[in-house]
Amino acid sequence: MTSSNRLNAASASQLLTDVAENSLLPTLHKNAVASAAAKARRAERAQQELVGELPDNASAEQVENERRRRSVTVGKRIYLPMAAHGSVALPLVLVRGPLFSPERSTVGRMQLDKDLQPPLSWRHGETYAESVGPRLGAFDRRVYAASVELFRHMPVETDGTQVRLATTVHNLVGRLVGRESGVQYNAASRDAVRESLQRLRGTSVRLVSVAVSVEVPRLLDWEETSQGLAIALPRPTHLLFGLKSWWGIPDQALSARVSGLKAWLVAFYSTHSEPYPIQVETLHRLSGFPGSLPRFRDKLGLALKGLSDEAVPVEIRVRAYAPESLGGAKTVTVVMAAWKQATKR
């Protein structure tokens, strides 16, 4: 948030307050203006809390502590949050919505649309989101996470210019293989990563909330180089990783051990820390599952049963869910095995 934007927000807030205190205004009008002033002040506070700010001479410990909470600017450098070891920081709004489709796909030549699909729109809390671009799937989520992880120890922006990190398709495939994701290192996996990079570059996301209104023109920005690839996260991607706007997703939730609706569910529930009842219809809508609600209810029951198997890694295993029979159920409560010992990050 620039100083000029904050000044404008503060000036607007003060102006609305001054108008509200004018005793010549009708009472109802005064109340409406006072309410608008309060809303402006709330938005200003949310904007100030969204991204941390530290001086250029901040210690490594100060930077790391701040990055455990949110994106942070350090002088003229911008860093994304740092998730705990064995997990990747991802924006909640991208994980808890239909952006990454639960439709089953393969790791090789993925059966996902390369052409534009109708724009997607969804709500996450008080945030309205929409995306335009090709249909994305669980494999794209894994490639996106691997790309974000490249910036764990590097800024995404410096001196107002996005940082481009040198990498290779070989390296990205290696990161997926390193997660025990079920990805085999071969020509098919290299082609799949290249296709995914193209889809991610062709997808834009727009968010509107109390704290921010932002449009990210591409989820990933990359170009071919003589040495391989140069990958960047377009500005203002860091605003997607603000305070309480991201979560450390465990590597197991980003693996090919699970696919289809299972993959979406483990990513979704990995961003929570305790059980709560949720409308089955809400899950259907958030997931973007293409079938009818009754079909989704059937698939949900099968997916939860499969994720309850003892062979599933504890980090993504479902310990219990109720009701066990979802036929006609309006709500479902899921308990993840990891929650009994997990912390938020």
BAMIRO-752657 format. One record per residue (C-alpha): residue in one letter; x, y, z. Coordinates in steps of 0.02 Angstrom, whole numbers, plus 50000, padded with zeros to 5 digits. Example, Ala and Ser with C-alpha at 12.3 -4.5 7.8 and 13.67 -1.06 7.14 Angstrom:
BAMIRO-752657
A506154977550390;S506844994750357;
This chain:
BAMIRO-752657
M500005000050000;T500845016349945;S500935031650057;S499865041449933;N498495028249938;R498515028550127;L498445047550127;N496945047150011;A496075034250121;A496445044450278;S495855060650195;A494235052350138;S493955045450312;Q494215062550392;L493105071150264;L491685059050295;T491885061550482;D491835080550464;V490265079650358;A489445067750481;E489735080250622;N488835094250530;S487285097050638;L486315104450491;L486175087650405;P484605077350433;T484855063650563;L484655049350440;H485905057150321;K487135059950464;N486975041850516;A487285035850339;V488835046750321;A489475041450492;S489265023350441;A490235026750281;A491605035350383;A491735020250498;K491835008750347;A493215019550272;R494205018850434;R493974999950443;A494594998350263;E496085009350303;R496564998550453;A496374982750348;Q497494990050213;Q498824994650339;E498814977150415;L498784967850249;V500644968750209;G502054971250335;E503364984850318;L505144984150382;P506624995750353;D508004990650235;N509184987350382;A507974975250470;S508824959750539;A508594942650460;E507644937350616;Q506454952150602;V506114948350419;E505824929850452;N504644933350598;E503624945250492;R503594933150346;R502804920050457;R501274931350463;R501114939550292;S501984946950142;V503214960450190;T504134974850109;V505924976850169;G506554993350102;K506274991549915;R506114972549919;I504494962649933;Y504434945050004;L503024932350011;P502624923650176;M503724909250230;A502764893350271;A503424880050389;H504614866950322;G503694853650222;S502324865650167;V502054879150037;A501224896050063;L499694898049951;P498294911149951;L496714905050037;V495604912549905;L496434901849770;V496354885649870;R494594887549941;G493754890649774;P493444882949603;L495014889749519;F495884872849521;S494544861049459;P494214844549549;E493934835949383;R495044820649367;S496554822949255;T498134813449214;V499924819149237;G500364816949054;R499344824948917;M498054832749030;Q496264832448973;L495964850649020;D495334864348906;K496704874748826;D495464887648763;L494654900548874;Q493224894448982;P491824905749046;P492454917149186;L492384909449360;S491754919349509;W491614914749692;R491634921949867;H492864918250006;G492224926450165;E492074944950124;T493164943349969;Y492424942449795;A493524933649668;E493454930149484;S494654922449360;V494804922249172;G495814909549075;P496004891049036;R495274877949151;L496534873049285;G496664856949383;A497584849049529;F499174847049426;D499174865749391;R499014868949578;R500564858349606;V501554867349471;Y501004884249539;A501534878949715;A503224873049650;S503464889949565;V502964899749720;E504164889249823;L505604895449713;F505404912149803;R505524905149980;H507214913650006;M507084926949871;P506074942949850;V504714943449718;E505064961649683;T506494973749708;D506604992249665;G504864991249589;T505374977649467;Q504794959549477;V506194947249509;R506444933649378;L507224917749444;A508174906149328;T507564888249329;T507194874049209;V505754862449170;H506914848749233;N507024857749402;L505134860049415;V504824841749374;G506144837349503;R505224847449635;L503624837849597;V504544821249604;G505364826749766;R503654828149846;E503354809649812;S501974816149702;G501864801049591;V502614810949448;Q503854801049344;Y505284810549267;N505054807749081;A504574816748921;A502724816148965;S502994824749133;R504084838149051;D502714841448922;A501404841949060;V502394855049157;R502614865649001;E500754864948963;S500354869349143;L501524884349138;Q500614890448983;R498914888749068;L499514897649225;R500214911849120;G498544913249032;T497514914749193;S497114931349276;V496324933749447;R495384948649517;L494954951149701;V493894964049790;S493814964849979;V493754977450121;A495654978050123;V496094977749940;S495504978249760;V496804969849653;E497004961849483;V498404949549450;P498574948849260;R499414931649260;L499634918649395;L501394915849328;D502504926049216;W503894916649128;E504934916448972;E506124904748885;T507984908448904;S509554900748833;Q509784891849000;G507974886549025;L506624897249105;A506484913749196;I504984913649313;A504194928649400;L502644931649505;P501784946849429;R501424961549539;P500364963249642;T500384944449683;H501054948249858;L499374956149902;L498584938849888;F499714933550033;G499204946850158;L498824944750343;K497614930150371;S497504927750181;W498664912850157;W499044895750229;G500494883550232;I499874868950126;P500774852550169;D501744844450029;Q500654828850041;A499124839249994;L500044844349836;S500504826849782;A499764815149652;R499334802549789;V497604810049775;S496684816249621;G495004822949568;L493854828249709;K495024820549838;A496404832449784;W495264847449802;L494624841749972;V496334838850050;A496924855949990;F495334864050057;Y495364855650227;S497244858150243;T496844876750260;H495824873750419;S496344868950594;E494744862450673;P493114853950620;Y491534863550582;P489914859350491;I489804865650313;Q488354864950193;V488594851350062;E487884863749937;T489234876249987;L490604863349959;H489834859349791;R489864877649741;L491604881349808;S492384866149726;G491694870049554;F491214851749536;P490374850749365;G489004838149409;S487334840149496;L487184841649685;P486574823649708;R488054817349604;F489244828249704;R488524821449866;D488884803649805;K490644808149750;L490964817349913;G490504801950014;L491674791049910;A493084803749921;L492964805350110;K492904786550130;G494454784750022;L495384798250119;S494994788950281;D496054774150230;E497524770650346;A498674770350194;V498374789050167;P499764799850244;V499224806950412;E499474824750350;I498004822850230;R497034808450307;V495224810750360;R495044804250538;A493144805350542;Y491664813450455;A489834814750495;P488604809450441;E489454793950370;S488034791950246;L487854808050146;G486294803150050;G485154818050074;A486294826150205;K486274845050204;T487884847550303;V489494837850330;T490814839250465;V492574833050427;V493954829750554;M495724828450486;A496954816850573;A498284830450575;W497224842750674;K497524834350842;Q499344839450833;A499404853150704;T499734871450724;K499054884450605;R500644886550504;
